[in-house]
């Protein structure tokens, strides 16, 4: 059985917490616990923060950040996407530049692509150990 989740919010700071909690609640309801849960929460926080800080630089109103998640027996897949300016170098970046390496460390796989709208899409997977009670 596969369970799925979708949510879009404005790319503003309060959306980081809201989306992290929403995805975490979905993952827990699907029967996934630690240590996968911690990795999902950390990676979602970083990915959404990147969209909030970098995607819509120089625009009057921020666009959306979209999160999709699917849980199957052996993995959790989370996709965070925006339609912002894409991944471009920023000399004025307020971050330390460790967000993507941090996400890569917290996930089993990380794929980065452009969205149809020209923004960025991060696809993150987390392997789930199948225990005797889940099998």
Secondary structure, DSSP 4 states (H G I P E B T S, - for coil): --EEEEEEEESSHHHHHHHHHHHHHHHHHTT--TTHHHHHHHHHHHHHHHIIIIITTT-SS--EEEEEEEE-SSEEEEEEEE-SS-S---TT--S-S-HHHHHHHHSSEEEEEE-TTS-EEEEEEEE----TTT-
